[in-house]
Amino acid sequence: MRAASYDTFGGPEVLTVGERPDPPVGPDSVLVRVRATSVNPVDWKVREGHLSGAFPHHLPIIPGWDVAGVVEAVGPAVRTGVRVGDEVWGYVRRDDVSQGTAAELVPAPERTVALKPPSMSFEEAAAVPLAGLTAHQALIELLEVGPGDRVLVHAASGGVGQLAVQIAVARGAEVVGTASPAHHDLVRELGATVVLDHHAGLVSEQLAAHGGPVDAVLDLVGGDALADAAAQVKDPARVVSIIDPGAVAEIGGRYLFVRPDRDGLDALAALVEQGQLRVTVARTFPLDEIADAHRLSEEGSPGGKIVVTV
């Protein structure tokens, strides 16, 4: 099979694309013929070695966590009803970093994949799982967002932020988003009633002109925004950050490290099919140009997800 990989940590230039042995399918896995994957910030952070202390790493590493494709084989212990020929999507994370999704074939543990929403293309579907599960687990499991809540979503025009706005709206919440002015119209189109400029001073002070502190905050940027979060919310216990576990703990909030979840994927698929969730694909690259996809992700603020077709 063809795959992207790197055998040393470093910049995008360490990525190469070439032939690799076809992976076997384990007893608890399905083998997916990949049609598309995506690039998330965690991909280049892993590539640069920043997470080498958080997971066991086994070089050479095939990057990528999201997948959309067709099931080619099913392990003998799989009991989830996934069959050969099914179109699936997933967040394929294992307990170590080695076999990622930027490859023609991916052995995916059955807990990491579910049936793809029929109305989505493979490119669109590949852009959702990691970001969508992050938003879903933060808003529903930790923040318990429901009807009548006012929710502040930082970086609301980003990959996670766009999906978080829509999920919160689908839950009956009113959404306040932060974004650069160039992306304000997009965030409003997704359902936010108020959009603030995160470059225009403390968000807590800007909120004073828009109803005051909110009921829940989803922090996707850390830094000054997270340091200000206790003043943005009525109860700091309803702050969730995916950036800085230490800083969010200091204000009494919680940290989220997203996990693979079939039920969560099915819930996201239901929202897609109900017309309540869509994804913005900012740019698509072929596998041979994955280094350029990583470069674009590192530049930040592409206005949506970056997809790699395989």
C-alpha positions in Angstrom: 0.0 0.0 0.0 1.0 3.7 -0.4 1.2 5.7 2.8 2.7 8.9 4.2 5.2 8.4 7.0 8.2 9.8 8.8 11.0 8.1 10.6 12.3 11.1 12.6 10.6 14.0 14.4 10.7 17.4 12.7 9.1 19.8 10.3 6.8 18.9 7.3 9.9 18.0 5.3 10.3 14.7 7.2 7.1 13.4 5.6 7.5 11.1 2.7 5.0 9.1 0.6 5.8 5.6 -0.6 5.1 1.9 -0.4 4.6 0.2 2.9 3.6 -3.4 3.7 -0.1 -4.0 3.8 -1.3 -4.2 7.4 -3.0 -7.3 8.8 -6.4 -7.0 10.3 -6.5 -8.0 14.0 -9.3 -10.0 15.6 -10.9 -6.9 17.1 -10.4 -4.6 14.1 -11.8 -3.8 10.6 -9.5 -3.1 7.7 -10.6 0.1 6.0 -9.7 1.0 2.4 -9.2 4.7 3.0 -10.8 7.3 0.7 -9.9 10.4 2.8 -8.3 11.5 6.0 -7.8 15.0 7.5 -5.1 17.1 9.2 -5.6 18.2 12.7 -3.2 20.3 14.8 -2.4 17.2 16.9 -0.9 15.7 13.7 1.9 18.2 13.4 2.4 18.4 17.1 3.0 14.6 17.1 5.2 14.9 14.1 7.4 17.6 15.9 7.7 15.3 18.9 5.7 17.4 21.3 3.6 14.5 22.5 6.3 11.9 22.7 5.9 11.8 26.5 2.1 11.3 26.4 2.0 8.2 24.2 4.4 5.4 23.3 5.7 6.3 19.9 7.0 3.7 17.4 8.9 5.1 14.4 8.3 5.1 11.5 5.0 6.8 12.1 2.1 7.0 9.6 0.3 10.2 10.6 -3.5 10.8 10.8 -6.4 10.0 13.1 -9.5 10.7 11.1 -10.7 8.2 8.4 -13.5 7.8 5.9 -13.5 4.8 3.6 -14.8 1.3 2.8 -14.5 -1.8 4.9 -12.3 -4.4 3.2 -12.0 -7.0 5.9 -13.5 -7.7 9.3 -11.7 -9.4 12.2 -13.2 -12.6 13.6 -14.0 -11.1 17.0 -15.8 -8.0 15.7 -19.5 -8.0 16.9 -20.7 -4.5 15.9 -22.4 -5.5 12.7 -19.9 -3.7 10.4 -19.5 -5.7 7.2 -17.3 -5.8 4.2 -18.4 -3.1 1.8 -19.8 -0.8 4.4 -18.9 2.9 4.2 -17.5 4.0 7.5 -15.9 7.0 9.3 -13.9 7.1 12.5 -11.4 8.5 14.9 -8.7 5.8 14.8 -6.7 6.3 18.0 -4.8 3.5 19.6 -2.8 3.5 22.8 0.4 4.0 20.9 1.4 6.2 17.9 2.5 4.3 14.8 -0.2 3.2 12.4 -2.2 6.3 11.4 -4.8 7.0 8.7 -2.8 8.7 5.9 -2.5 5.4 4.1 -4.4 3.3 1.6 -5.3 0.7 4.2 -5.9 1.2 7.9 -6.6 -1.5 10.5 -9.1 0.3 12.8 -10.2 -1.1 16.2 -13.9 -1.7 16.0 -14.6 0.8 18.8 -13.1 3.6 16.6 -15.4 3.4 13.6 -19.1 3.6 12.7 -21.3 3.8 9.6 -20.7 7.0 7.6 -23.6 9.4 7.2 -25.0 8.5 3.7 -25.5 12.2 2.8 -21.8 13.1 3.3 -19.0 12.6 0.8 -15.9 10.8 1.9 -14.0 14.1 2.0 -16.6 15.7 4.3 -16.9 12.6 6.5 -13.1 12.5 7.0 -13.2 16.1 8.4 -15.6 15.3 11.2 -14.7 12.5 13.7 -11.9 13.9 15.8 -13.2 17.4 15.9 -16.8 16.4 16.1 -16.2 14.0 19.0 -14.2 16.7 20.8 -17.2 19.1 20.6 -19.7 16.4 21.4 -17.9 15.1 24.5 -17.2 18.6 25.8 -20.7 20.1 25.3 -22.8 17.1 26.1 -20.8 14.9 28.5 -18.9 17.5 30.5 -20.8 20.8 30.2 -24.2 19.1 29.9 -25.4 21.9 27.6 -29.2 22.0 27.2 -32.1 24.3 26.3 -31.8 27.8 27.5 -28.1 27.7 28.2 -25.8 30.5 26.9 -22.6 28.9 25.7 -19.4 30.7 24.8 -17.3 28.8 22.1 -13.8 30.2 21.6 -12.3 29.9 18.1 -15.7 29.3 16.8 -14.6 29.4 13.1 -12.0 26.6 13.6 -12.4 22.9 13.0 -13.8 22.0 16.4 -15.4 25.4 16.9 -17.7 25.2 13.9 -19.0 21.8 14.9 -19.4 22.9 18.5 -21.5 25.9 17.6 -23.9 23.7 15.6 -24.1 21.0 18.3 -24.9 23.5 21.0 -27.6 25.1 18.8 -29.0 21.6 18.2 -29.2 21.2 21.9 -31.3 24.3 22.2 -28.6 26.6 23.5 -27.8 30.2 22.6 -24.2 30.5 21.3 -21.7 33.3 21.6 -18.6 32.7 19.5 -15.2 34.3 19.3 -13.5 34.6 15.9 -11.5 37.1 13.8 -13.7 39.6 12.0 -13.2 37.9 8.6 -15.0 34.8 10.0 -17.9 36.5 11.8 -20.4 36.0 9.1 -19.5 32.2 8.9 -20.0 31.8 12.7 -23.4 33.5 12.5 -24.4 31.3 9.6 -23.6 28.3 11.8 -26.1 29.6 14.4 -24.3 31.9 16.8 -26.4 34.9 17.9 -23.4 36.9 19.0 -19.8 36.9 17.6 -17.0 38.7 19.4 -13.6 39.7 18.1 -11.0 37.8 20.2 -8.4 40.5 19.3 -10.6 43.3 20.7 -9.7 43.0 24.3 -10.9 40.7 27.2 -13.8 38.6 26.2 -15.3 38.9 29.7 -15.4 42.7 29.2 -17.0 42.4 25.8 -19.7 40.1 27.2 -20.8 42.9 29.5 -22.5 44.4 26.5 -24.1 41.1 25.5 -25.9 39.8 28.6 -22.9 39.3 30.9 -21.3 36.0 31.9 -22.5 32.9 30.1 -23.6 29.5 31.5 -20.8 27.4 29.9 -17.5 28.0 28.1 -15.7 25.8 25.7 -12.0 26.9 25.4 -10.2 25.9 22.3 -7.3 28.3 22.4 -5.9 28.5 25.9 -3.6 31.3 26.9 -5.2 34.7 27.7 -8.7 33.4 26.7 -8.5 30.6 29.3 -7.0 32.9 31.9 -10.0 35.2 31.5 -12.5 32.3 31.5 -13.5 32.5 35.1 -14.8 36.0 34.5 -16.7 34.8 31.3 -18.9 32.3 33.1 -21.3 32.2 36.0 -19.7 29.1 37.5 -16.1 28.1 36.6 -17.0 24.5 37.0 -18.7 24.8 33.6 -15.5 25.7 31.8 -13.9 22.9 29.6 -10.6 23.3 27.9 -8.9 21.0 25.4 -5.6 23.0 25.6 -4.2 23.3 29.1 -5.1 20.8 31.8 -3.2 22.7 34.5 -4.6 26.2 33.7 -8.2 25.0 33.5 -7.9 23.1 36.8 -6.6 26.3 38.5 -10.0 28.0 37.8 -12.0 25.0 38.8 -12.9 23.8 35.2 -12.1 20.6 33.5 -9.8 19.3 30.8 -11.0 17.1 27.9 -8.8 14.6 26.0 -11.1 13.3 23.3 -11.6 9.5 23.1 -12.9 7.3 20.2 -16.6 6.6 20.7 -18.9 4.7 18.3 -22.1 6.0 20.1 -20.8 9.5 19.7 -20.1 9.0 16.0 -23.7 7.7 15.6 -25.0 10.8 17.4 -23.0 13.0 15.1 -24.3 11.1 12.0 -27.9 11.6 13.2 -27.3 15.4 13.4 -25.8 15.3 9.9 -28.8 13.4 8.5 -31.2 15.8 10.3 -29.6 18.7 8.6 -28.3 20.1 11.9 -24.6 19.5 11.3 -22.4 20.3 8.4 -18.6 20.7 8.0 -16.6 23.3 6.1 -13.7 21.8 4.1 -11.3 24.6 3.7 -8.8 22.8 1.4 -8.2 19.3 -0.1 -4.8 17.9 -0.9 -3.8 14.6 -2.5 -1.8 12.2 -0.4 1.4 13.1 -2.3 1.0 16.7 -1.0 0.4 15.9 2.7 3.4 18.0 3.7 1.7 21.1 2.3 -1.5 20.1 4.2 0.6 20.0 7.4 2.1 23.4 6.6 -1.3 25.0 6.1 -2.5 23.6 9.4 0.5 25.0 11.2 -0.2 28.4 9.7 -3.5 28.4 11.5 -7.0 29.7 10.8 -7.7 28.0 7.4 -11.4 28.7 7.9 -12.4 25.0 8.1 -11.0 21.5 8.0 -8.0 20.3 5.9 -8.7 17.1 4.0 -6.2 14.7 2.4 -7.6 12.3 -0.3 -6.0 8.9 -0.6 
